[in-house]
Every structure is written in structure tokens, then in C-alpha cells.
Amino acid sequence: MNSPLPARSLAVAEALAAAGVAGEIVVLPDSARTAAEAAAALGCEVGAIANSLVFQCDGEPLLVMTSGAHRVDTAYLAARLNAGTITRASAAQVREATGQAIGGVAPTGHPAPLRTVVDTALQQYPVLWAAAGHPHTVVPMTYGELLRVTAGTPSAVTPEA
């Protein structure tokens, strides 16, 4: 690790280690709050950025790990999940569900497990980069590792994917 980890990233590192994910958290000099910022900092395709988006679905938080190359179609995803309306969570709801701030939400290290969907568009990339609990931290992992650490359901999240 290139510098000490922020407290929120330490919880993520512990959860990743417990799940057997070998990737080491990288501390970036600048924010990686968006997929474009992260891809530019890492020198990878924007589609290889696994965005962590929190929604509200049937009164519960829903974490969607999606490719940075496209947006989640909430109506499409709700139909795929046989769920009611899916709406974007507020910043307060994101922090309550994950213990992390928007722009740094990791796929794991939350206070309690979250229902998670993992975008099948991510499987085309050999290495994915996900936020690691803080806007300046990211961690590499494979699609299989992402599914494992999130206990997520693989699904397309947009009709084009």
C-alpha cells in the first residue's frame, strides 16, 4: 500500500482478506469519485471500473455493482428482479447502509450484508477496479471475486449490456 489507509478502507481490507481477495488497496493521490476519474488515474478502460451504486428497492438498500461504461436502467433492473420501483438512495441512506460516503463505496466492508446485483457487463474485463471505502482508494479484483465478496446476483442492469 502506498500510504496509510483511511479508517473506512481498513474495514474493506479486512473484509477482502477474509473473502480471500488478494488484491491490495491502492491509495490514489487524487479523488476517484467517478468512473472516468478512476479510469484516468489507473490507466484502464472506464468499463473496467466497478461502480458501487446504492438504490432503494422495496424499502431496502440495494447495492448495484455496475460497469463505469453505462448507467443503470432502474425500470429494467426492477423488472429483472421482480421488484417494485428502484430509486437512487440519498447520501444519508448510502452512508447508513454502507458506512461509506458516495464516491468511495466499496463492494464490501459494510455494517451488514447488502442485497447486491453485479452487472454482467463487468465479466468481459480480466481486472476490475472498485472503490475501497474512500474516494481516494481502489482495489483490483476479478469478476468472480466481486461476485464472491458481495454474494451478488449476476444480472444485466441495462438492456444494451
ZADOFI-665970 format. One record per atom (N, C-alpha, C): x, y, z; atom name; residue in one letter. Coordinates in Angstrom, 2 decimals. Example, Ala and Ser with C-alpha at 12.3 -4.5 7.8 and 13.67 -1.06 7.14 Angstrom:
! ZADOFI-665970
      east     north        up   atom   type
     13.19     -5.69      7.80      N      a
     12.30     -4.50      7.80     CA      a
     13.20     -3.30      7.80      C      a
     12.85     -2.25      7.08      N      s
     13.67     -1.06      7.14     CA      s
     12.90      0.03      7.87      C      s
//
This chain:
! ZADOFI-665970
      east     north        up   atom   type
      0.84     -1.17      0.00      N      m
      0.00      0.00      0.00     CA      m
      0.89      1.24      0.00      C      m
      0.52      2.22     -0.81      N      n
      1.41      3.34     -0.99     CA      n
      1.32      4.39      0.12      C      n
      0.36      4.36      0.97      N      s
      0.29      5.24      2.14     CA      s
     -0.71      4.64      3.11      C      s
     -0.74      5.16      4.34      N      p
     -1.68      4.58      5.31     CA      p
     -3.12      4.65      4.78      C      p
     -3.87      3.61      5.11      N      l
     -5.25      3.55      4.64     CA      l
     -6.18      4.37      5.53      C      l
     -7.15      5.05      4.93      N      p
     -8.19      5.69      5.73     CA      p
     -8.95      4.62      6.53      C      p
     -9.55      5.02      7.64      N      a
    -10.24      4.08      8.53     CA      a
    -11.28      3.23      7.80      C      a
    -12.08      3.85      6.94      N      r
    -13.11      3.09      6.21     CA      r
    -12.48      2.05      5.30      C      r
    -11.32      2.35      4.75      N      s
    -10.64      1.40      3.86     CA      s
    -10.05      0.23      4.63      C      s
     -9.71      0.43      5.90      N      l
     -9.21     -0.67      6.72     CA      l
    -10.27     -1.75      6.88      C      l
    -11.52     -1.34      7.10      N      a
    -12.62     -2.30      7.22     CA      a
    -12.80     -3.06      5.91      C      a
    -12.64     -2.36      4.79      N      v
    -12.75     -3.01      3.48     CA      v
    -11.61     -4.01      3.30      C      v
    -10.39     -3.61      3.67      N      a
     -9.23     -4.51      3.54     CA      a
     -9.44     -5.78      4.35      C      a
     -9.98     -5.64      5.55      N      e
    -10.25     -6.81      6.39     CA      e
    -11.29     -7.73      5.75      C      e
    -12.36     -7.15      5.21      N      a
    -13.41     -7.95      4.56     CA      a
    -12.87     -8.64      3.31      C      a
    -12.04     -7.95      2.54      N      l
    -11.46     -8.55      1.34     CA      l
    -10.53     -9.70      1.71      C      l
     -9.71     -9.50      2.73      N      a
     -8.79    -10.56      3.16     CA      a
     -9.58    -11.77      3.65      C      a
    -10.65    -11.53      4.41      N      a
    -11.48    -12.62      4.92     CA      a
    -12.13    -13.41      3.78      C      a
    -12.39    -12.72      2.66      N      a
    -13.01    -13.37      1.50     CA      a
    -11.96    -13.99      0.57      C      a
    -10.69    -13.82      0.90      N      g
     -9.63    -14.40      0.09     CA      g
     -9.29    -13.62     -1.16      C      g
     -9.62    -12.34     -1.19      N      v
     -9.27    -11.50     -2.34     CA      v
     -7.85    -10.99     -2.13      C      v
     -6.99    -11.30     -3.08      N      a
     -5.56    -11.00     -2.92     CA      a
     -5.20     -9.55     -3.28      C      a
     -6.06     -8.88     -4.03      N      g
     -5.75     -7.52     -4.48     CA      g
     -5.50     -6.58     -3.31      C      g
     -4.49     -5.73     -3.46      N      e
     -4.13     -4.79     -2.42     CA      e
     -4.75     -3.43     -2.72      C      e
     -5.28     -2.80     -1.69      N      i
     -5.88     -1.48     -1.86     CA      i
     -4.82     -0.47     -2.25      C      i
     -5.15      0.35     -3.26      N      v
     -4.27      1.39     -3.77     CA      v
     -4.83      2.74     -3.34      C      v
     -3.97      3.57     -2.77      N      v
     -4.36      4.93     -2.39     CA      v
     -3.93      5.84     -3.53      C      v
     -4.90      6.51     -4.12      N      l
     -4.63      7.42     -5.25     CA      l
     -4.36      8.83     -4.73      C      l
     -3.49      9.57     -5.43      N      p
     -3.20     10.94     -4.98     CA      p
     -4.39     11.89     -5.13      C      p
     -5.26     11.58     -6.09      N      d
     -6.44     12.43     -6.33     CA      d
     -7.69     11.59     -6.19      C      d
     -8.82     12.26     -6.06      N      s
    -10.11     11.61     -5.92     CA      s
    -10.43     10.74     -7.13      C      s
    -11.10      9.65     -6.87      N      a
    -11.61      8.78     -7.94     CA      a
    -13.11      8.60     -7.71      C      a
    -13.81      9.72     -7.50      N      r
    -15.25      9.67     -7.22     CA      r
    -16.07      9.22     -8.42      C      r
    -15.55      9.41     -9.62      N      t
    -16.29      8.99    -10.81     CA      t
    -15.50      7.90    -11.54      C      t
    -16.21      7.14    -12.35      N      a
    -15.55      6.10    -13.13     CA      a
    -14.49      6.70    -14.05      C      a
    -14.78      7.85    -14.64      N      a
    -13.82      8.48    -15.55     CA      a
    -12.55      8.89    -14.79      C      a
    -12.71      9.46    -13.59      N      e
    -11.54      9.84    -12.79     CA      e
    -10.71      8.61    -12.41      C      e
    -11.40      7.56    -12.00      N      a
    -10.69      6.34    -11.60     CA      a
     -9.96      5.72    -12.79      C      a
    -10.62      5.63    -13.93      N      a
    -10.01      5.04    -15.12     CA      a
     -8.78      5.84    -15.55      C      a
     -8.89      7.16    -15.51      N      a
     -7.76      8.00    -15.89     CA      a
     -6.59      7.79    -14.92      C      a
     -6.87      7.71    -13.64      N      a
     -5.81      7.53    -12.64     CA      a
     -5.15      6.16    -12.75      C      a
     -5.92      5.16    -13.15      N      l
     -5.41      3.79    -13.21     CA      l
     -4.92      3.37    -14.59      C      l
     -5.24      4.17    -15.60      N      g
     -4.84      3.81    -16.96     CA      g
     -5.58      2.59    -17.49      C      g
     -6.86      2.50    -17.15      N      c
     -7.66      1.36    -17.64     CA      c
     -8.90      1.89    -18.36      C      c
     -9.63      0.97    -18.98      N      e
    -10.88      1.35    -19.63     CA      e
    -11.92      1.72    -18.58      C      e
    -12.77      2.69    -18.89      N      v
    -13.80      3.12    -17.94     CA      v
    -14.76      1.96    -17.64      C      v
    -14.95      1.05    -18.57      N      g
    -15.82     -0.09    -18.35     CA      g
    -15.31     -1.06    -17.31      C      g
    -14.01     -1.03    -17.01      N      a
    -13.42     -1.92    -16.01     CA      a
    -13.56     -1.36    -14.59      C      a
    -14.13     -0.18    -14.48      N      i
    -14.40      0.39    -13.16     CA      i
    -15.74     -0.17    -12.69      C      i
    -15.71     -0.83    -11.55      N      a
    -16.93     -1.40    -10.96     CA      a
    -17.53     -0.35    -10.02      C      a
    -18.46      0.43    -10.56      N      n
    -19.12      1.47     -9.77     CA      n
    -20.02      0.82     -8.73      C      n
    -20.00      1.36     -7.52      N      s
    -20.87      0.91     -6.44     CA      s
    -21.98      1.94     -6.29      C      s
    -23.18      1.58     -6.71      N      l
    -24.31      2.49     -6.63     CA      l
    -25.34      1.92     -5.66      C      l
    -25.82      2.77     -4.77      N      v
    -26.82      2.31     -3.79     CA      v
    -28.17      2.89     -4.17      C      v
    -29.15      2.01     -4.19      N      f
    -30.53      2.37     -4.50     CA      f
    -31.42      1.94     -3.35      C      f
    -32.66      2.37     -3.39      N      q
    -33.71      1.86     -2.50     CA      q
    -34.62      1.00     -3.37      C      q
    -34.88     -0.21     -2.90      N      c
    -35.70     -1.17     -3.65     CA      c
    -36.61     -1.86     -2.64      C      c
    -37.90     -1.66     -2.79      N      d
    -38.88     -2.27     -1.89     CA      d
    -38.55     -1.97     -0.42      C      d
    -38.13     -0.73     -0.16      N      g
    -37.88     -0.27      1.20     CA      g
    -36.54     -0.69      1.79      C      g
    -35.70     -1.34      1.01      N      e
    -34.40     -1.81      1.49     CA      e
    -33.29     -1.29      0.57      C      e
    -32.07     -1.15      1.12      N      p
    -30.97     -0.75      0.24     CA      p
    -30.61     -1.86     -0.73      C      p
    -30.25     -1.47     -1.93      N      l
    -29.80     -2.39     -2.98     CA      l
    -28.49     -1.84     -3.52      C      l
    -27.42     -2.62     -3.41      N      l
    -26.14     -2.23     -3.98     CA      l
    -26.05     -2.80     -5.38      C      l
    -25.75     -1.94     -6.34      N      v
    -25.57     -2.38     -7.72     CA      v
    -24.13     -2.08     -8.11      C      v
    -23.39     -3.14     -8.41      N      m
    -22.01     -3.02     -8.89     CA      m
    -22.11     -3.02    -10.41      C      m
    -21.90     -1.86    -11.01      N      t
    -22.11     -1.72    -12.44     CA      t
    -20.86     -1.22    -13.16      C      t
    -20.77     -1.53    -14.42      N      s
    -19.66     -1.06    -15.24     CA      s
    -19.70      0.45    -15.37      C      s
    -18.54      1.08    -15.27      N      g
    -18.46      2.52    -15.45     CA      g
    -18.80      2.97    -16.86      C      g
    -18.97      2.01    -17.78      N      a
    -19.24      2.35    -19.17     CA      a
    -20.71      2.65    -19.45      C      a
    -21.59      2.38    -18.50      N      h
    -23.00      2.68    -18.74     CA      h
    -23.74      2.99    -17.45      C      h
    -24.99      3.41    -17.60      N      r
    -25.84      3.76    -16.46     CA      r
    -26.82      2.62    -16.19      C      r
    -27.25      2.51    -14.95      N      v
    -28.25      1.51    -14.56     CA      v
    -29.62      2.00    -15.03      C      v
    -30.34      1.14    -15.73      N      d
    -31.73      1.40    -16.12     CA      d
    -32.59      0.82    -14.99      C      d
    -33.06      1.69    -14.09      N      t
    -33.75      1.20    -12.89     CA      t
    -35.05      0.48    -13.20      C      t
    -35.79      0.92    -14.22      N      a
    -37.04      0.22    -14.57     CA      a
    -36.71     -1.18    -15.10      C      a
    -35.69     -1.26    -15.94      N      y
    -35.27     -2.55    -16.50     CA      y
    -34.82     -3.49    -15.37      C      y
    -34.00     -2.97    -14.45      N      l
    -33.49     -3.79    -13.37     CA      l
    -34.62     -4.23    -12.44      C      l
    -35.55     -3.34    -12.13      N      a
    -36.68     -3.71    -11.28     CA      a
    -37.46     -4.86    -11.90      C      a
    -37.67     -4.81    -13.21      N      a
    -38.39     -5.90    -13.89     CA      a
    -37.59     -7.20    -13.79      C      a
    -36.27     -7.12    -13.97      N      r
    -35.42     -8.33    -13.89     CA      r
    -35.44     -8.94    -12.49      C      r
    -35.58     -8.09    -11.48      N      l
    -35.57     -8.56    -10.10     CA      l
    -36.97     -8.86     -9.56      C      l
    -37.98     -8.67    -10.40      N      n
    -39.38     -8.80     -9.95     CA      n
    -39.61     -7.95     -8.71      C      n
    -39.12     -6.72     -8.77      N      a
    -39.19     -5.81     -7.63     CA      a
    -40.06     -4.62     -7.97      C      a
    -40.36     -3.86     -6.93      N      g
    -41.07     -2.60     -7.13     CA      g
    -40.13     -1.56     -7.70      C      g
    -40.45     -0.33     -7.50      N      t
    -39.65      0.77     -8.02     CA      t
    -38.27      0.81     -7.36      C      t
    -37.27      1.05     -8.17      N      i
    -35.91      1.24     -7.67     CA      i
    -35.57      2.71     -7.84      C      i
    -35.17      3.34     -6.73      N      t
    -34.82      4.76     -6.76     CA      t
    -33.42      4.94     -6.17      C      t
    -32.74      6.01     -6.57      N      r
    -31.41      6.31     -6.08     CA      r
    -31.50      6.63     -4.59      C      r
    -30.61      6.08     -3.80      N      a
    -30.57      6.37     -2.36     CA      a
    -29.98      7.76     -2.14      C      a
    -30.41      8.40     -1.07      N      s
    -29.83      9.70     -0.70     CA      s
    -28.44      9.47     -0.11      C      s
    -27.67     10.53      0.01      N      a
    -26.34     10.43      0.60     CA      a
    -26.43      9.85      2.01      C      a
    -27.43     10.26      2.78      N      a
    -27.61      9.75      4.14     CA      a
    -27.94      8.26      4.13      C      a
    -28.80      7.84      3.20      N      q
    -29.14      6.42      3.09     CA      q
    -27.93      5.59      2.68      C      q
    -27.10      6.13      1.79      N      v
    -25.88      5.43      1.36     CA      v
    -24.96      5.22      2.57      C      v
    -24.74      6.28      3.32      N      r
    -23.85      6.18      4.48     CA      r
    -24.42      5.24      5.53      C      r
    -25.73      5.29      5.74      N      e
    -26.35      4.40      6.73     CA      e
    -26.20      2.93      6.32      C      e
    -26.41      2.64      5.04      N      a
    -26.36      1.26      4.56     CA      a
    -24.95      0.71      4.46      C      a
    -23.99      1.58      4.09      N      t
    -22.64      1.09      3.79     CA      t
    -21.59      1.52      4.81      C      t
    -21.86      2.59      5.56      N      g
    -20.84      3.15      6.43     CA      g
    -19.81      3.96      5.66      C      g
    -20.07      4.17      4.37      N      q
    -19.12      4.84      3.48     CA      q
    -19.83      5.98      2.74      C      q
    -19.05      6.94      2.28      N      a
    -19.60      8.09      1.57     CA      a
    -19.69      7.81      0.07      C      a
    -20.63      8.45     -0.58      N      i
    -20.74      8.37     -2.04     CA      i
    -19.39      8.75     -2.64      C      i
    -18.96      7.99     -3.64      N      g
    -17.68      8.24     -4.29     CA      g
    -16.59      7.31     -3.77      C      g
    -16.87      6.63     -2.65      N      g
    -15.90      5.71     -2.09     CA      g
    -16.51      4.39     -1.65      C      g
    -17.77      4.15     -2.04      N      v
    -18.48      2.94     -1.59     CA      v
    -17.84      1.69     -2.18      C      v
    -17.40      0.83     -1.29      N      a
    -16.77     -0.44     -1.68     CA      a
    -17.83     -1.53     -1.84      C      a
    -17.47     -2.62     -2.49      N      p
    -18.41     -3.73     -2.62     CA      p
    -18.59     -4.52     -1.33      C      p
    -17.77     -4.25     -0.32      N      t
    -17.82     -4.99      0.94     CA      t
    -17.36     -4.08      2.08      C      t
    -17.34     -4.62      3.30      N      g
    -16.92     -3.82      4.44     CA      g
    -18.04     -2.97      5.01      C      g
    -19.28     -3.36      4.77      N      h
    -20.44     -2.61      5.24     CA      h
    -20.84     -3.11      6.64      C      h
    -21.64     -2.32      7.36      N      p
    -22.07     -2.75      8.70     CA      p
    -22.85     -4.07      8.68      C      p
    -23.60     -4.31      7.61      N      a
    -24.36     -5.55      7.46     CA      a
    -24.38     -5.89      5.97      C      a
    -24.54     -7.17      5.63      N      p
    -24.59     -7.53      4.21     CA      p
    -25.73     -6.80      3.50      C      p
    -25.47     -6.41      2.25      N      l
    -26.48     -5.74      1.43     CA      l
    -26.89     -6.63      0.27      C      l
    -28.17     -6.59     -0.06      N      r
    -28.61     -7.25     -1.30     CA      r
    -27.85     -6.58     -2.43      C      r
    -27.20     -7.39     -3.28      N      t
    -26.32     -6.84     -4.30     CA      t
    -26.57     -7.48     -5.65      C      t
    -26.54     -6.65     -6.67      N      v
    -26.58     -7.09     -8.06     CA      v
    -25.23     -6.73     -8.68      C      v
    -24.66     -7.68     -9.43      N      v
    -23.38     -7.43    -10.10     CA      v
    -23.63     -7.46    -11.61      C      v
    -23.33     -6.36    -12.25      N      d
    -23.52     -6.16    -13.69     CA      d
    -22.73     -7.21    -14.48      C      d
    -23.42     -7.97    -15.32      N      t
    -22.75     -8.98    -16.13     CA      t
    -21.82     -8.36    -17.17      C      t
    -21.98     -7.08    -17.47      N      a
    -21.08     -6.41    -18.42     CA      a
    -19.65     -6.36    -17.88      C      a
    -19.49     -6.48    -16.56      N      l
    -18.15     -6.44    -15.96     CA      l
    -17.33     -7.69    -16.24      C      l
    -17.99     -8.80    -16.58      N      q
    -17.25    -10.06    -16.75     CA      q
    -16.30    -10.06    -17.94      C      q
    -16.43     -9.09    -18.84      N      q
    -15.54     -9.05    -20.01     CA      q
    -14.15     -8.51    -19.68      C      q
    -13.97     -7.96    -18.48      N      y
    -12.69     -7.37    -18.10     CA      y
    -11.93     -8.32    -17.18      C      y
    -10.65     -8.61    -17.49      N      p
     -9.89     -9.53    -16.64     CA      p
     -9.61     -8.96    -15.25      C      p
     -9.48     -7.64    -15.15      N      v
     -9.26     -6.98    -13.86     CA      v
    -10.26     -5.85    -13.73      C      v
    -10.97     -5.84    -12.62      N      l
    -11.90     -4.76    -12.30     CA      l
    -11.29     -3.92    -11.19      C      l
    -11.70     -2.67    -11.15      N      w
    -11.27     -1.78    -10.08     CA      w
    -12.51     -1.25     -9.39      C      w
    -12.56     -1.45     -8.07      N      a
    -13.70     -0.98     -7.28     CA      a
    -13.21     -0.02     -6.21      C      a
    -14.08      0.88     -5.79      N      a
    -13.75      1.77     -4.68     CA      a
    -13.49      0.92     -3.44      C      a
    -12.70      1.46     -2.52      N      a
    -12.31      0.69     -1.34     CA      a
    -12.61      1.44     -0.04      C      a
    -13.79      2.08     -0.01      N      g
    -14.24      2.70      1.24     CA      g
    -13.98      4.18      1.38      C      g
    -13.24      4.77      0.44      N      h
    -12.87      6.18      0.50     CA      h
    -12.66      6.66     -0.95      C      h
    -12.99      7.93     -1.25      N      p
    -12.85      8.41     -2.63     CA      p
    -11.44      8.35     -3.22      C      p
    -10.43      8.15     -2.39      N      h
     -9.04      8.07     -2.88     CA      h
     -8.51      6.64     -2.88      C      h
     -9.35      5.65     -2.60      N      t
     -8.86      4.27     -2.55     CA      t
     -9.62      3.38     -3.52      C      t
     -8.88      2.47     -4.16      N      v
     -9.46      1.50     -5.09     CA      v
     -8.77      0.15     -4.86      C      v
     -9.43     -0.90     -5.33      N      v
     -8.85     -2.23     -5.18     CA      v
     -9.13     -3.04     -6.45      C      v
     -8.13     -3.79     -6.92      N      p
     -8.35     -4.63     -8.10     CA      p
     -8.94     -5.98     -7.68      C      p
     -9.78     -6.53     -8.54      N      m
    -10.30     -7.88     -8.32     CA      m
    -10.87     -8.42     -9.62      C      m
    -11.12     -9.70     -9.65      N      t
    -11.74    -10.32    -10.81     CA      t
    -13.26    -10.28    -10.65      C      t
    -13.95    -10.56    -11.74      N      y
    -15.41    -10.63    -11.70     CA      y
    -15.85    -11.70    -10.70      C      y
    -15.20    -12.86    -10.72      N      g
    -15.54    -13.94     -9.78     CA      g
    -15.34    -13.51     -8.33      C      g
    -14.26    -12.77     -8.07      N      e
    -14.04    -12.27     -6.71     CA      e
    -15.11    -11.27     -6.31      C      e
    -15.51    -10.42     -7.25      N      l
    -16.56     -9.44     -6.97     CA      l
    -17.86    -10.15     -6.61      C      l
    -18.21    -11.17     -7.37      N      l
    -19.41    -11.94     -7.05     CA      l
    -19.29    -12.56     -5.66      C      l
    -18.13    -13.10     -5.36      N      r
    -17.93    -13.79     -4.08     CA      r
    -18.00    -12.81     -2.90      C      r
    -17.30    -11.67     -2.98      N      v
    -17.27    -10.77     -1.82     CA      v
    -18.62    -10.10     -1.58      C      v
    -19.41     -9.96     -2.62      N      t
    -20.72     -9.32     -2.46     CA      t
    -21.85    -10.33     -2.25      C      t
    -21.59    -11.61     -2.52      N      a
    -22.66    -12.61     -2.57     CA      a
    -23.75    -12.10     -3.52      C      a
    -23.30    -11.42     -4.58      N      g
    -24.21    -10.75     -5.50     CA      g
    -24.85    -11.66     -6.52      C      g
    -25.94    -11.17     -7.06      N      t
    -26.67    -11.82     -8.14     CA      t
    -26.20    -11.22     -9.45      C      t
    -25.64    -12.05    -10.38      N      p
    -25.25    -11.50    -11.68     CA      p
    -26.49    -11.15    -12.50      C      p
    -26.47     -9.98    -13.12      N      s
    -27.60     -9.54    -13.96     CA      s
    -27.16     -8.42    -14.87      C      s
    -27.78     -8.36    -16.04      N      a
    -27.66     -7.15    -16.86     CA      a
    -28.39     -6.05    -16.11      C      a
    -27.90     -4.82    -16.19      N      v
    -28.56     -3.71    -15.49     CA      v
    -29.10     -2.67    -16.47      C      v
    -28.93     -2.95    -17.74      N      t
    -29.46     -2.10    -18.80     CA      t
    -29.70     -3.00    -20.02      C      t
    -30.69     -2.73    -20.82      N      p
    -30.99     -3.61    -21.96     CA      p
    -29.84     -3.73    -22.96      C      p
    -28.97     -2.72    -23.05      N      e
    -27.89     -2.73    -24.03     CA      e
    -26.72     -3.58    -23.58      C      e
    -26.63     -3.90    -22.30      N      a
    -25.45     -4.61    -21.76     CA      a
    -25.47     -6.08    -22.11      C      a
//
